[in-house]
């Protein structure tokens, strides 16, 4: 397990699953949560799952981290993909939880080599598929 600056550890499974998403495209997305002082994998999204399935994976009142492998077509009609990192911190979550997630975010992100776009969201409108597509292109 890797140590995180805030005292939070990152379970090795987080990095392993991220590498599988990045290199083998084994998953469409991964949702992570902090549990017992470490970041762990909460949910693995099957490659066939949609962006709506990804959005439905976030609890309304709790913070999460997630990565999403976003496929898109450029204006030159080229198929591309970018890996998004999302820090989900809804306004309705507890202040302490928000602080723990905020203080651990940068170090956790560094453990996941290959993230191309970073997003912060406090409600679903801040990570709509239109916004994600705009950030990808």
N, CA, C and O atoms as a GROMACS GRO file, in nm:
protein
  548
    1UNK      N    1   0.082  -0.119   0.000
    1UNK     CA    2   0.000   0.000   0.000
    1UNK      C    3   0.087   0.125   0.000
    1UNK      O    4   0.185   0.134   0.073
    2UNK      N    5   0.050   0.219  -0.081
    2UNK     CA    6   0.125   0.344  -0.089
    2UNK      C    7   0.068   0.443   0.012
    2UNK      O    8  -0.053   0.447   0.035
    3UNK      N    9   0.154   0.522   0.071
    3UNK     CA   10   0.109   0.623   0.166
    3UNK      C   11   0.068   0.750   0.094
    3UNK      O   12   0.124   0.787  -0.008
    4UNK      N   13  -0.030   0.815   0.150
    4UNK     CA   14  -0.078   0.941   0.095
    4UNK      C   15  -0.045   1.050   0.197
    4UNK      O   16  -0.049   1.025   0.318
    5UNK      N   17  -0.013   1.168   0.150
    5UNK     CA   18   0.034   1.277   0.236
    5UNK      C   19  -0.059   1.304   0.353
    5UNK      O   20  -0.012   1.337   0.462
    6UNK      N   21  -0.188   1.291   0.335
    6UNK     CA   22  -0.282   1.323   0.443
    6UNK      C   23  -0.290   1.211   0.546
    6UNK      O   24  -0.368   1.218   0.640
    7UNK      N   25  -0.207   1.105   0.528
    7UNK     CA   26  -0.215   0.992   0.618
    7UNK      C   27  -0.305   0.884   0.561
    7UNK      O   28  -0.321   0.778   0.622
    8UNK      N   29  -0.364   0.909   0.446
    8UNK     CA   30  -0.451   0.815   0.380
    8UNK      C   31  -0.367   0.721   0.295
    8UNK      O   32  -0.278   0.766   0.222
    9UNK      N   33  -0.394   0.593   0.302
    9UNK     CA   34  -0.321   0.496   0.219
    9UNK      C   35  -0.402   0.468   0.093
    9UNK      O   36  -0.523   0.489   0.090
   10UNK      N   37  -0.334   0.421  -0.011
   10UNK     CA   38  -0.401   0.383  -0.135
   10UNK      C   39  -0.382   0.232  -0.150
   10UNK      O   40  -0.270   0.184  -0.160
   11UNK      N   41  -0.492   0.160  -0.151
   11UNK     CA   42  -0.486   0.015  -0.165
   11UNK      C   43  -0.427  -0.019  -0.302
   11UNK      O   44  -0.460   0.045  -0.401
   12UNK      N   45  -0.339  -0.119  -0.306
   12UNK     CA   46  -0.273  -0.158  -0.431
   12UNK      C   47  -0.372  -0.192  -0.542
   12UNK      O   48  -0.344  -0.173  -0.660
   13UNK      N   49  -0.489  -0.242  -0.503
   13UNK     CA   50  -0.592  -0.278  -0.600
   13UNK      C   51  -0.636  -0.157  -0.684
   13UNK      O   52  -0.675  -0.172  -0.799
   14UNK      N   53  -0.630  -0.037  -0.624
   14UNK     CA   54  -0.669   0.085  -0.696
   14UNK      C   55  -0.578   0.105  -0.818
   14UNK      O   56  -0.626   0.131  -0.928
   15UNK      N   57  -0.447   0.093  -0.796
   15UNK     CA   58  -0.353   0.112  -0.906
   15UNK      C   59  -0.363   0.000  -1.009
   15UNK      O   60  -0.354   0.024  -1.129
   16UNK      N   61  -0.380  -0.122  -0.961
   16UNK     CA   62  -0.392  -0.237  -1.050
   16UNK      C   63  -0.513  -0.223  -1.142
   16UNK      O   64  -0.502  -0.242  -1.264
   17UNK      N   65  -0.628  -0.191  -1.085
   17UNK     CA   66  -0.750  -0.176  -1.165
   17UNK      C   67  -0.739  -0.058  -1.262
   17UNK      O   68  -0.788  -0.064  -1.374
   18UNK      N   69  -0.674   0.050  -1.218
   18UNK     CA   70  -0.655   0.165  -1.306
   18UNK      C   71  -0.568   0.125  -1.426
   18UNK      O   72  -0.597   0.164  -1.539
   19UNK      N   73  -0.462   0.049  -1.402
   19UNK     CA   74  -0.376   0.004  -1.512
   19UNK      C   75  -0.454  -0.083  -1.610
   19UNK      O   76  -0.433  -0.076  -1.731
   20UNK      N   77  -0.545  -0.165  -1.557
   20UNK     CA   78  -0.630  -0.249  -1.643
   20UNK      C   79  -0.724  -0.164  -1.727
   20UNK      O   80  -0.749  -0.196  -1.843
   21UNK      N   81  -0.777  -0.057  -1.669
   21UNK     CA   82  -0.863   0.035  -1.744
   21UNK      C   83  -0.782   0.104  -1.854
   21UNK      O   84  -0.827   0.114  -1.968
   22UNK      N   85  -0.662   0.150  -1.817
   22UNK     CA   86  -0.580   0.228  -1.909
   22UNK      C   87  -0.522   0.144  -2.023
   22UNK      O   88  -0.529   0.183  -2.139
   23UNK      N   89  -0.465   0.029  -1.991
   23UNK     CA   90  -0.394  -0.047  -2.094
   23UNK      C   91  -0.480  -0.152  -2.164
   23UNK      O   92  -0.467  -0.173  -2.284
   24UNK      N   93  -0.567  -0.218  -2.088
   24UNK     CA   94  -0.647  -0.326  -2.148
   24UNK      C   95  -0.790  -0.283  -2.178
   24UNK      O   96  -0.865  -0.355  -2.245
   25UNK      N   97  -0.828  -0.165  -2.127
   25UNK     CA   98  -0.966  -0.116  -2.140
   25UNK      C   99  -1.066  -0.217  -2.083
   25UNK      O  100  -1.174  -0.240  -2.138
   26UNK      N  101  -1.027  -0.277  -1.971
   26UNK     CA  102  -1.108  -0.378  -1.904
   26UNK      C  103  -1.235  -0.320  -1.842
   26UNK      O  104  -1.333  -0.391  -1.820
   27UNK      N  105  -1.232  -0.190  -1.813
   27UNK     CA  106  -1.345  -0.124  -1.748
   27UNK      C  107  -1.374   0.008  -1.820
   27UNK      O  108  -1.284   0.067  -1.880
   28UNK      N  109  -1.498   0.053  -1.812
   28UNK     CA  110  -1.534   0.186  -1.862
   28UNK      C  111  -1.501   0.290  -1.756
   28UNK      O  112  -1.456   0.400  -1.787
   29UNK      N  113  -1.525   0.253  -1.628
   29UNK     CA  114  -1.498   0.346  -1.519
   29UNK      C  115  -1.468   0.271  -1.391
   29UNK      O  116  -1.497   0.152  -1.377
   30UNK      N  117  -1.410   0.344  -1.297
   30UNK     CA  118  -1.384   0.291  -1.162
   30UNK      C  119  -1.423   0.399  -1.063
   30UNK      O  120  -1.387   0.516  -1.080
   31UNK      N  121  -1.498   0.360  -0.960
   31UNK     CA  122  -1.534   0.453  -0.853
   31UNK      C  123  -1.456   0.410  -0.728
   31UNK      O  124  -1.454   0.292  -0.692
   32UNK      N  125  -1.393   0.508  -0.664
   32UNK     CA  126  -1.313   0.482  -0.544
   32UNK      C  127  -1.376   0.552  -0.425
   32UNK      O  128  -1.440   0.656  -0.439
   33UNK      N  129  -1.355   0.494  -0.306
   33UNK     CA  130  -1.400   0.562  -0.184
   33UNK      C  131  -1.294   0.546  -0.076
   33UNK      O  132  -1.209   0.458  -0.083
   34UNK      N  133  -1.300   0.634   0.022
   34UNK     CA  134  -1.209   0.625   0.135
   34UNK      C  135  -1.281   0.547   0.244
   34UNK      O  136  -1.392   0.581   0.286
   35UNK      N  137  -1.214   0.442   0.288
   35UNK     CA  138  -1.272   0.352   0.388
   35UNK      C  139  -1.161   0.308   0.482
   35UNK      O  140  -1.058   0.258   0.437
   36UNK      N  141  -1.180   0.324   0.610
   36UNK     CA  142  -1.082   0.283   0.711
   36UNK      C  143  -0.942   0.336   0.678
   36UNK      O  144  -0.846   0.260   0.675
   37UNK      N  145  -0.932   0.465   0.655
   37UNK     CA  146  -0.806   0.535   0.632
   37UNK      C  147  -0.731   0.492   0.505
   37UNK      O  148  -0.609   0.509   0.496
   38UNK      N  149  -0.804   0.436   0.408
   38UNK     CA  150  -0.739   0.406   0.280
   38UNK      C  151  -0.836   0.421   0.165
   38UNK      O  152  -0.957   0.406   0.181
   39UNK      N  153  -0.781   0.450   0.047
   39UNK     CA  154  -0.862   0.460  -0.074
   39UNK      C  155  -0.876   0.320  -0.131
   39UNK      O  156  -0.777   0.250  -0.153
   40UNK      N  157  -1.001   0.278  -0.155
   40UNK     CA  158  -1.028   0.144  -0.208
   40UNK      C  159  -1.122   0.154  -0.329
   40UNK      O  160  -1.188   0.255  -0.349
   41UNK      N  161  -1.125   0.047  -0.408
   41UNK     CA  162  -1.216   0.040  -0.522
   41UNK      C  163  -1.356   0.010  -0.470
   41UNK      O  164  -1.376  -0.086  -0.394
   42UNK      N  165  -1.453   0.092  -0.511
   42UNK     CA  166  -1.592   0.067  -0.472
   42UNK      C  167  -1.669  -0.003  -0.584
   42UNK      O  168  -1.748  -0.094  -0.559
   43UNK      N  169  -1.646   0.041  -0.708
   43UNK     CA  170  -1.723  -0.015  -0.819
   43UNK      C  171  -1.640  -0.014  -0.946
   43UNK      O  172  -1.567   0.081  -0.974
   44UNK      N  173  -1.652  -0.122  -1.022
   44UNK     CA  174  -1.589  -0.133  -1.154
   44UNK      C  175  -1.700  -0.132  -1.258
   44UNK      O  176  -1.792  -0.213  -1.252
   45UNK      N  177  -1.691  -0.041  -1.354
   45UNK     CA  178  -1.791  -0.033  -1.460
   45UNK      C  179  -1.751  -0.116  -1.579
   45UNK      O  180  -1.641  -0.099  -1.634
   46UNK      N  181  -1.836  -0.205  -1.620
   46UNK     CA  182  -1.813  -0.290  -1.737
   46UNK      C  183  -1.788  -0.203  -1.861
   46UNK      O  184  -1.845  -0.095  -1.871
   47UNK      N  185  -1.704  -0.249  -1.956
   47UNK     CA  186  -1.676  -0.168  -2.076
   47UNK      C  187  -1.800  -0.128  -2.155
   47UNK      O  188  -1.797  -0.031  -2.231
   48UNK      N  189  -1.910  -0.202  -2.139
   48UNK     CA  190  -2.032  -0.172  -2.214
   48UNK      C  191  -2.121  -0.069  -2.143
   48UNK      O  192  -2.220  -0.024  -2.200
   49UNK      N  193  -2.086  -0.032  -2.019
   49UNK     CA  194  -2.170   0.061  -1.944
   49UNK      C  195  -2.159   0.202  -2.002
   49UNK      O  196  -2.057   0.240  -2.060
   50UNK      N  197  -2.265   0.279  -1.984
   50UNK     CA  198  -2.276   0.414  -2.042
   50UNK      C  199  -2.231   0.521  -1.943
   50UNK      O  200  -2.203   0.493  -1.826
   51UNK      N  201  -2.226   0.644  -1.993
   51UNK     CA  202  -2.194   0.757  -1.906
   51UNK      C  203  -2.304   0.775  -1.800
   51UNK      O  204  -2.276   0.817  -1.688
   52UNK      N  205  -2.428   0.744  -1.836
   52UNK     CA  206  -2.539   0.752  -1.740
   52UNK      C  207  -2.519   0.651  -1.626
   52UNK      O  208  -2.548   0.682  -1.511
   53UNK      N  209  -2.469   0.531  -1.659
   53UNK     CA  210  -2.440   0.432  -1.555
   53UNK      C  211  -2.332   0.485  -1.460
   53UNK      O  212  -2.341   0.468  -1.338
   54UNK      N  213  -2.232   0.550  -1.518
   54UNK     CA  214  -2.125   0.611  -1.439
   54UNK      C  215  -2.182   0.716  -1.345
   54UNK      O  216  -2.152   0.717  -1.225
   55UNK      N  217  -2.265   0.806  -1.398
   55UNK     CA  218  -2.325   0.912  -1.316
   55UNK      C  219  -2.409   0.854  -1.203
   55UNK      O  220  -2.412   0.910  -1.093
   56UNK      N  221  -2.478   0.744  -1.229
   56UNK     CA  222  -2.564   0.682  -1.128
   56UNK      C  223  -2.483   0.615  -1.017
   56UNK      O  224  -2.540   0.576  -0.915
   57UNK      N  225  -2.353   0.602  -1.034
   57UNK     CA  226  -2.268   0.535  -0.935
   57UNK      C  227  -2.228   0.625  -0.818
   57UNK      O  228  -2.172   0.578  -0.719
   58UNK      N  229  -2.257   0.754  -0.829
   58UNK     CA  230  -2.218   0.847  -0.724
   58UNK      C  231  -2.329   0.863  -0.621
   58UNK      O  232  -2.443   0.892  -0.658
   59UNK      N  233  -2.298   0.844  -0.492
   59UNK     CA  234  -2.401   0.866  -0.389
   59UNK      C  235  -2.433   1.015  -0.376
   59UNK      O  236  -2.346   1.100  -0.398
   60UNK      N  237  -2.555   1.045  -0.340
   60UNK     CA  238  -2.599   1.184  -0.332
   60UNK      C  239  -2.535   1.260  -0.217
   60UNK      O  240  -2.517   1.382  -0.225
   61UNK      N  241  -2.500   1.190  -0.108
   61UNK     CA  242  -2.455   1.258   0.013
   61UNK      C  243  -2.312   1.223   0.055
   61UNK      O  244  -2.272   1.256   0.167
   62UNK      N  245  -2.235   1.157  -0.031
   62UNK     CA  246  -2.100   1.118   0.007
   62UNK      C  247  -2.002   1.150  -0.105
   62UNK      O  248  -2.038   1.148  -0.222
   63UNK      N  249  -1.880   1.181  -0.067
   63UNK     CA  250  -1.774   1.211  -0.163
   63UNK      C  251  -1.720   1.082  -0.224
   63UNK      O  252  -1.729   0.974  -0.164
   64UNK      N  253  -1.664   1.093  -0.343
   64UNK     CA  254  -1.600   0.981  -0.411
   64UNK      C  255  -1.495   1.036  -0.506
   64UNK      O  256  -1.497   1.153  -0.543
   65UNK      N  257  -1.402   0.948  -0.546
   65UNK     CA  258  -1.313   0.973  -0.658
   65UNK      C  259  -1.356   0.876  -0.767
   65UNK      O  260  -1.412   0.770  -0.737
   66UNK      N  261  -1.330   0.911  -0.891
   66UNK     CA  262  -1.361   0.817  -0.999
   66UNK      C  263  -1.273   0.847  -1.120
   66UNK      O  264  -1.223   0.959  -1.136
   67UNK      N  265  -1.255   0.746  -1.203
   67UNK     CA  266  -1.192   0.766  -1.333
   67UNK      C  267  -1.287   0.711  -1.438
   67UNK      O  268  -1.357   0.612  -1.415
   68UNK      N  269  -1.289   0.777  -1.553
   68UNK     CA  270  -1.379   0.738  -1.662
   68UNK      C  271  -1.302   0.741  -1.792
   68UNK      O  272  -1.234   0.840  -1.823
   69UNK      N  273  -1.312   0.634  -1.869
   69UNK     CA  274  -1.247   0.625  -2.000
   69UNK      C  275  -1.348   0.674  -2.104
   69UNK      O  276  -1.440   0.602  -2.141
   70UNK      N  277  -1.330   0.799  -2.148
   70UNK     CA  278  -1.427   0.865  -2.235
   70UNK      C  279  -1.387   0.854  -2.381
   70UNK      O  280  -1.281   0.903  -2.421
   71UNK      N  281  -1.471   0.791  -2.461
   71UNK     CA  282  -1.449   0.780  -2.606
   71UNK      C  283  -1.520   0.895  -2.676
   71UNK      O  284  -1.632   0.931  -2.640
   72UNK      N  285  -1.454   0.951  -2.777
   72UNK     CA  286  -1.516   1.060  -2.853
   72UNK      C  287  -1.458   1.064  -2.994
   72UNK      O  288  -1.357   0.999  -3.023
   73UNK      N  289  -1.523   1.140  -3.080
   73UNK     CA  290  -1.478   1.157  -3.217
   73UNK      C  291  -1.438   1.303  -3.238
   73UNK      O  292  -1.514   1.393  -3.205
   74UNK      N  293  -1.319   1.325  -3.291
   74UNK     CA  294  -1.272   1.462  -3.314
   74UNK      C  295  -1.339   1.522  -3.436
   74UNK      O  296  -1.411   1.454  -3.509
   75UNK      N  297  -1.316   1.651  -3.457
   75UNK     CA  298  -1.373   1.719  -3.574
   75UNK      C  299  -1.316   1.663  -3.704
   75UNK      O  300  -1.376   1.677  -3.810
   76UNK      N  301  -1.198   1.599  -3.695
   76UNK     CA  302  -1.138   1.536  -3.814
   76UNK      C  303  -1.188   1.392  -3.831
   76UNK      O  304  -1.136   1.317  -3.913
   77UNK      N  305  -1.289   1.354  -3.752
   77UNK     CA  306  -1.352   1.222  -3.756
   77UNK      C  307  -1.257   1.110  -3.709
   77UNK      O  308  -1.263   0.998  -3.760
   78UNK      N  309  -1.170   1.140  -3.612
   78UNK     CA  310  -1.080   1.041  -3.553
   78UNK      C  311  -1.139   0.993  -3.421
   78UNK      O  312  -1.186   1.073  -3.340
   79UNK      N  313  -1.136   0.863  -3.399
   79UNK     CA  314  -1.180   0.805  -3.271
   79UNK      C  315  -1.069   0.825  -3.168
   79UNK      O  316  -0.955   0.786  -3.192
   80UNK      N  317  -1.102   0.884  -3.056
   80UNK     CA  318  -1.004   0.906  -2.950
   80UNK      C  319  -1.066   0.869  -2.816
   80UNK      O  320  -1.185   0.842  -2.804
   81UNK      N  321  -0.979   0.867  -2.716
   81UNK     CA  322  -1.022   0.834  -2.581
   81UNK      C  323  -0.937   0.915  -2.483
   81UNK      O  324  -0.818   0.933  -2.505
   82UNK      N  325  -0.999   0.963  -2.375
   82UNK     CA  326  -0.926   1.032  -2.270
   82UNK      C  327  -0.973   0.980  -2.136
   82UNK      O  328  -1.091   0.948  -2.117
   83UNK      N  329  -0.879   0.971  -2.042
   83UNK     CA  330  -0.914   0.925  -1.908
   83UNK      C  331  -0.936   1.047  -1.819
   83UNK      O  332  -0.846   1.129  -1.800
   84UNK      N  333  -1.057   1.056  -1.766
   84UNK     CA  334  -1.098   1.165  -1.678
   84UNK      C  335  -1.086   1.121  -1.533
   84UNK      O  336  -1.118   1.008  -1.498
   85UNK      N  337  -1.041   1.212  -1.448
   85UNK     CA  338  -1.045   1.192  -1.304
   85UNK      C  339  -1.153   1.285  -1.251
   85UNK      O  340  -1.153   1.404  -1.282
   86UNK      N  341  -1.245   1.232  -1.171
   86UNK     CA  342  -1.352   1.313  -1.114
   86UNK      C  343  -1.343   1.308  -0.962
   86UNK      O  344  -1.337   1.200  -0.902
   87UNK      N  345  -1.341   1.425  -0.900
   87UNK     CA  346  -1.350   1.436  -0.755
   87UNK      C  347  -1.494   1.480  -0.726
   87UNK      O  348  -1.530   1.596  -0.749
   88UNK      N  349  -1.574   1.389  -0.675
   88UNK     CA  350  -1.715   1.414  -0.645
   88UNK      C  351  -1.727   1.455  -0.499
   88UNK      O  352  -1.691   1.379  -0.409
   89UNK      N  353  -1.776   1.576  -0.476
   89UNK     CA  354  -1.790   1.628  -0.341
   89UNK      C  355  -1.920   1.707  -0.330
   89UNK      O  356  -1.920   1.830  -0.334
   90UNK      N  357  -2.033   1.634  -0.316
   90UNK     CA  358  -2.163   1.703  -0.314
   90UNK      C  359  -2.176   1.797  -0.194
   90UNK      O  360  -2.123   1.771  -0.086
   91UNK      N  361  -2.249   1.905  -0.215
   91UNK     CA  362  -2.271   2.003  -0.108
   91UNK      C  363  -2.334   1.940   0.015
   91UNK      O  364  -2.314   1.988   0.126
   92UNK      N  365  -2.411   1.833  -0.004
   92UNK     CA  366  -2.484   1.770   0.106
   92UNK      C  367  -2.398   1.673   0.187
   92UNK      O  368  -2.445   1.619   0.287
   93UNK      N  369  -2.272   1.649   0.146
   93UNK     CA  370  -2.187   1.559   0.223
   93UNK      C  371  -2.134   1.629   0.348
   93UNK      O  372  -2.134   1.752   0.356
   94UNK      N  373  -2.089   1.551   0.445
   94UNK     CA  374  -2.041   1.606   0.571
   94UNK      C  375  -1.911   1.684   0.548
   94UNK      O  376  -1.830   1.648   0.463
   95UNK      N  377  -1.894   1.791   0.626
   95UNK     CA  378  -1.777   1.878   0.612
   95UNK      C  379  -1.647   1.798   0.632
   95UNK      O  380  -1.552   1.814   0.556
   96UNK      N  381  -1.643   1.713   0.732
   96UNK     CA  382  -1.523   1.634   0.757
   96UNK      C  383  -1.489   1.546   0.637
   96UNK      O  384  -1.373   1.534   0.599
   97UNK      N  385  -1.590   1.483   0.578
   97UNK     CA  386  -1.568   1.398   0.462
   97UNK      C  387  -1.510   1.480   0.347
   97UNK      O  388  -1.415   1.437   0.281
   98UNK      N  389  -1.566   1.598   0.323
   98UNK     CA  390  -1.514   1.685   0.217
   98UNK      C  391  -1.368   1.720   0.241
   98UNK      O  392  -1.288   1.723   0.147
   99UNK      N  393  -1.333   1.747   0.366
   99UNK     CA  394  -1.196   1.783   0.400
   99UNK      C  395  -1.101   1.666   0.376
   99UNK      O  396  -0.992   1.684   0.321
  100UNK      N  397  -1.140   1.547   0.416
  100UNK     CA  398  -1.056   1.429   0.397
  100UNK      C  399  -1.034   1.401   0.249
  100UNK      O  400  -0.921   1.376   0.206
  101UNK      N  401  -1.140   1.406   0.170
  101UNK     CA  402  -1.127   1.382   0.026
  101UNK      C  403  -1.043   1.491  -0.041
  101UNK      O  404  -0.959   1.461  -0.127
  102UNK      N  405  -1.065   1.616  -0.002
  102UNK     CA  406  -0.989   1.727  -0.063
  102UNK      C  407  -0.840   1.716  -0.030
  102UNK      O  408  -0.756   1.742  -0.116
  103UNK      N  409  -0.808   1.680   0.094
  103UNK     CA  410  -0.667   1.674   0.134
  103UNK      C  411  -0.595   1.552   0.076
  103UNK      O  412  -0.472   1.552   0.070
  104UNK      N  413  -0.667   1.451   0.034
  104UNK     CA  414  -0.606   1.329  -0.020
  104UNK      C  415  -0.603   1.325  -0.172
  104UNK      O  416  -0.534   1.241  -0.230
  105UNK      N  417  -0.676   1.413  -0.236
  105UNK     CA  418  -0.697   1.406  -0.381
  105UNK      C  419  -0.569   1.409  -0.463
  105UNK      O  420  -0.547   1.321  -0.546
  106UNK      N  421  -0.485   1.509  -0.444
  106UNK     CA  422  -0.368   1.524  -0.530
  106UNK      C  423  -0.272   1.406  -0.518
  106UNK      O  424  -0.221   1.358  -0.619
  107UNK      N  425  -0.249   1.360  -0.398
  107UNK     CA  426  -0.159   1.246  -0.380
  107UNK      C  427  -0.218   1.120  -0.442
  107UNK      O  428  -0.146   1.042  -0.504
  108UNK      N  429  -0.348   1.100  -0.427
  108UNK     CA  430  -0.412   0.982  -0.487
  108UNK      C  431  -0.402   0.989  -0.639
  108UNK      O  432  -0.372   0.888  -0.704
  109UNK      N  433  -0.427   1.107  -0.695
  109UNK     CA  434  -0.418   1.125  -0.841
  109UNK      C  435  -0.279   1.090  -0.893
  109UNK      O  436  -0.265   1.032  -1.001
  110UNK      N  437  -0.177   1.126  -0.817
  110UNK     CA  438  -0.039   1.095  -0.859
  110UNK      C  439  -0.014   0.945  -0.865
  110UNK      O  440   0.071   0.900  -0.941
  111UNK      N  441  -0.087   0.868  -0.788
  111UNK     CA  442  -0.074   0.722  -0.790
  111UNK      C  443  -0.130   0.663  -0.919
  111UNK      O  444  -0.092   0.552  -0.959
  112UNK      N  445  -0.219   0.736  -0.984
  112UNK     CA  446  -0.284   0.688  -1.106
  112UNK      C  447  -0.220   0.758  -1.226
  112UNK      O  448  -0.267   0.862  -1.271
  113UNK      N  449  -0.115   0.700  -1.277
  113UNK     CA  450  -0.039   0.761  -1.387
  113UNK      C  451  -0.113   0.743  -1.519
  113UNK      O  452  -0.137   0.631  -1.563
  114UNK      N  453  -0.149   0.854  -1.582
  114UNK     CA  454  -0.216   0.847  -1.711
  114UNK      C  455  -0.347   0.924  -1.717
  114UNK      O  456  -0.418   0.919  -1.817
  115UNK      N  457  -0.379   0.997  -1.610
  115UNK     CA  458  -0.500   1.079  -1.610
  115UNK      C  459  -0.478   1.199  -1.702
  115UNK      O  460  -0.375   1.266  -1.693
  116UNK      N  461  -0.574   1.225  -1.788
  116UNK     CA  462  -0.558   1.332  -1.887
  116UNK      C  463  -0.642   1.456  -1.857
  116UNK      O  464  -0.604   1.567  -1.894
  117UNK      N  465  -0.755   1.438  -1.789
  117UNK     CA  466  -0.842   1.552  -1.758
  117UNK      C  467  -0.888   1.538  -1.613
  117UNK      O  468  -0.926   1.430  -1.568
  118UNK      N  469  -0.884   1.649  -1.541
  118UNK     CA  470  -0.922   1.651  -1.400
  118UNK      C  471  -1.050   1.734  -1.385
  118UNK      O  472  -1.058   1.847  -1.434
  119UNK      N  473  -1.149   1.677  -1.318
  119UNK     CA  474  -1.275   1.750  -1.295
  119UNK      C  475  -1.312   1.745  -1.147
  119UNK      O  476  -1.287   1.646  -1.078
  120UNK      N  477  -1.373   1.853  -1.101
  120UNK     CA  478  -1.427   1.861  -0.966
  120UNK      C  479  -1.576   1.886  -0.981
  120UNK      O  480  -1.616   1.972  -1.058
  121UNK      N  481  -1.658   1.811  -0.908
  121UNK     CA  482  -1.804   1.829  -0.921
  121UNK      C  483  -1.870   1.826  -0.784
  121UNK      O  484  -1.836   1.744  -0.698
  122UNK      N  485  -1.966   1.918  -0.765
  122UNK     CA  486  -2.044   1.920  -0.642
  122UNK      C  487  -2.190   1.882  -0.669
  122UNK      O  488  -2.265   1.852  -0.576
  123UNK      N  489  -2.229   1.882  -0.796
  123UNK     CA  490  -2.360   1.828  -0.834
  123UNK      C  491  -2.352   1.775  -0.977
  123UNK      O  492  -2.260   1.811  -1.052
  124UNK      N  493  -2.446   1.689  -1.015
  124UNK     CA  494  -2.438   1.620  -1.145
  124UNK      C  495  -2.424   1.713  -1.266
  124UNK      O  496  -2.364   1.674  -1.366
  125UNK      N  497  -2.478   1.834  -1.258
  125UNK     CA  498  -2.470   1.925  -1.373
  125UNK      C  499  -2.326   1.965  -1.404
  125UNK      O  500  -2.294   2.004  -1.516
  126UNK      N  501  -2.238   1.957  -1.304
  126UNK     CA  502  -2.098   1.996  -1.323
  126UNK      C  503  -2.015   1.888  -1.390
  126UNK      O  504  -1.896   1.908  -1.417
  127UNK      N  505  -2.076   1.773  -1.417
  127UNK     CA  506  -2.005   1.668  -1.491
  127UNK      C  507  -2.097   1.602  -1.593
  127UNK      O  508  -2.092   1.481  -1.614
  128UNK      N  509  -2.182   1.684  -1.655
  128UNK     CA  510  -2.271   1.633  -1.759
  128UNK      C  511  -2.189   1.583  -1.876
  128UNK      O  512  -2.073   1.621  -1.893
  129UNK      N  513  -2.247   1.497  -1.957
  129UNK     CA  514  -2.174   1.440  -2.071
  129UNK      C  515  -2.132   1.550  -2.169
  129UNK      O  516  -2.028   1.538  -2.234
  130UNK      N  517  -2.210   1.657  -2.181
  130UNK     CA  518  -2.174   1.769  -2.269
  130UNK      C  519  -2.047   1.840  -2.220
  130UNK      O  520  -1.959   1.874  -2.299
  131UNK      N  521  -2.039   1.860  -2.088
  131UNK     CA  522  -1.920   1.924  -2.031
  131UNK      C  523  -1.798   1.835  -2.047
  131UNK      O  524  -1.689   1.883  -2.079
  132UNK      N  525  -1.816   1.706  -2.026
  132UNK     CA  526  -1.705   1.611  -2.040
  132UNK      C  527  -1.655   1.610  -2.185
  132UNK      O  528  -1.535   1.611  -2.210
  133UNK      N  529  -1.748   1.607  -2.278
  133UNK     CA  530  -1.710   1.608  -2.418
  133UNK      C  531  -1.635   1.737  -2.454
  133UNK      O  532  -1.535   1.733  -2.526
  134UNK      N  533  -1.683   1.850  -2.404
  134UNK     CA  534  -1.616   1.978  -2.429
  134UNK      C  535  -1.475   1.979  -2.373
  134UNK      O  536  -1.384   2.033  -2.435
  135UNK      N  537  -1.455   1.919  -2.255
  135UNK     CA  538  -1.322   1.913  -2.195
  135UNK      C  539  -1.231   1.817  -2.270
  135UNK      O  540  -1.110   1.837  -2.275
  136UNK      N  541  -1.290   1.712  -2.328
  136UNK     CA  542  -1.210   1.612  -2.401
  136UNK      C  543  -1.155   1.669  -2.529
  136UNK      O  544  -1.039   1.646  -2.564
  137UNK      N  545  -1.238   1.745  -2.601
  137UNK     CA  546  -1.201   1.799  -2.732
  137UNK      C  547  -1.117   1.923  -2.711
  137UNK      O  548  -1.074   1.986  -2.808
   0.00000   0.00000   0.00000
